[in-house]
Amino acid sequence: MTEIFTGSFTQQEPIPDEAIEAALTVLRHGRLHRYNVTPGELGETALLEQEFAAQMGAKYCLAVSSGGYALATALRAVGVQPGDAVLTNAFTLAPVPGAIASVGARPVFVGVTDGLTIDLDDLAVKLDQARVLMLSHMRGHLCDMDRLMQMCDAAGVIVIEDCAHTMGAAWKGQLSGRQGAIGCYSCQTYKHVNSGEGGLLITDDEELAAKATMLSGSYMLYERHLAAPGPEVFERIKYTTPNVSGRMDNLRAAILRPQLRDLERQVQRWNERYVEIETGLRGTPGLTIVERPEGEIYVGSSIQFLLLDWSSERIAEVIGRCGARGVELKWFGGAEPTGFTSRYDSWRYVDSTPLPASDRVLAGIMDMRVPLTFSVEDCRLIARIIRVEVGAVFQS
Ligand SMILES: *Cc1c(COP(=O)(O)O)cnc(C)c1O
């Protein structure tokens, strides 16, 4: 009998009841705008910021409209100007170069290793080309953050972390997003907490926090924030920082707060599923497991493996055969960007130099979401299907 998987790779869990109740409270009082509070009321958005700052051990937190908006705001806050070069990963998602382009800056792509992290040797060569690195922890893979920070600190390069896939992850005990000057998170449906759209930005730098807050559209109401610096810091920047509206609202904040309190448990559940799939795939001929480095605590909300040096035709055959059995694989090596998947040479608004070593890795990256609606048993079945189909094409 041929086993078929019937689950949906895009179906996340429902919003928890506690979050639904909190949302209904906001809907019933009608004060959805974050600064629309009654005397003495703190507001869901301000509370969300206060709680996330505490959870991350950060001094300051700002909630915004999306992860991409948080990234662009971080670039503006650190003073990136039109025409500036910004280093970033060749292996990432379109909103990352998009954030750089949105401030008129120019992405300079740094290669990817077969561990799916930024190539630090390539970074070393390019460090003198920019004063900012937008580091994308793409699909949750953390590079050697000690080495990266040493290199960037020594070169005076400011690090902005894209933690869209590392909310809840850590490097040697330090939460992801706490190494660079600014950490940015996404609260979009496919990430680790779900408010449909939304973003969070954290920093310990008072001036960056004040600028980001003004940029997000605080008007002169910044004193209503609970995780922002004092008014004296805003005094220094309030006349020279433009308002580029992108605030979070109280409805989304209300549904995020209970989810963030549950993050650690969700991370464990993701990792149970991840390990099940990884174990099931291990030893498949022709398939390379992406080994996780010691020192990394990851969040297995998606899994990647490599079909290194396989021809496009054979990879397409694997995707087709797995798809026919209900297992949706995404491929970063396709000639054309499809769905959420694109690659550095798909972003033709950027003049990119070819990265042959990265091209070899990108051509072989297979990517799969692991939503928490999958059971551990589902994950075993998925691994069995991939194993059989990769094996069949490999041996043919
Ligand atoms: C989703 C994502 C973003 C952007 O987040 P949005 O909230 O969708 O704007 C940035 N970087 C990566 C790697 C992502 O996956």
Ligand as a Chemical Component Dictionary entry (heavy atoms), coordinates in Angstrom:
data_LIG
# 
_chem_comp.id                   LIG 
_chem_comp.type                 NON-POLYMER 
_chem_comp.pdbx_formal_charge   0 
_chem_comp.three_letter_code    LIG 
# 
loop_
_chem_comp_atom.comp_id 
_chem_comp_atom.atom_id 
_chem_comp_atom.alt_atom_id 
_chem_comp_atom.type_symbol 
_chem_comp_atom.charge 
_chem_comp_atom.model_Cartn_x 
_chem_comp_atom.model_Cartn_y 
_chem_comp_atom.model_Cartn_z 
_chem_comp_atom.pdbx_ordinal 
LIG C1 C1 C 0 8.686  36.453 7.026 1  
LIG C2 C2 C 0 10.071 36.932 6.941 2  
LIG C3 C3 C 0 10.386 38.286 7.038 3  
LIG C4 C4 C 0 9.374  39.379 7.032 4  
LIG O1 O1 O 0 8.328  39.263 7.880 5  
LIG P1 P1 P 0 6.880  39.873 7.522 6  
LIG O2 O2 O 0 6.248  39.968 8.863 7  
LIG O3 O3 O 0 6.214  38.924 6.599 8  
LIG O4 O4 O 0 7.110  41.220 6.904 9  
LIG C5 C5 C 0 11.713 38.625 7.051 10 
LIG N1 N1 N 0 12.686 37.716 6.953 11 
LIG C6 C6 C 0 12.413 36.412 6.832 12 
LIG C7 C7 C 0 13.553 35.449 6.732 13 
LIG C8 C8 C 0 11.107 35.978 6.809 14 
LIG O5 O5 O 0 10.837 34.676 6.653 15 
# 
loop_
_chem_comp_bond.comp_id 
_chem_comp_bond.atom_id_1 
_chem_comp_bond.atom_id_2 
_chem_comp_bond.value_order 
_chem_comp_bond.pdbx_ordinal 
LIG C1 C2 SING 1  
LIG C2 C3 SING 2  
LIG C2 C8 DOUB 3  
LIG C3 C4 SING 4  
LIG C3 C5 DOUB 5  
LIG C4 O1 SING 6  
LIG O1 P1 SING 7  
LIG P1 O2 DOUB 8  
LIG P1 O3 SING 9  
LIG P1 O4 SING 10 
LIG C5 N1 SING 11 
LIG N1 C6 DOUB 12 
LIG C6 C7 SING 13 
LIG C6 C8 SING 14 
LIG C8 O5 SING 15 
# 
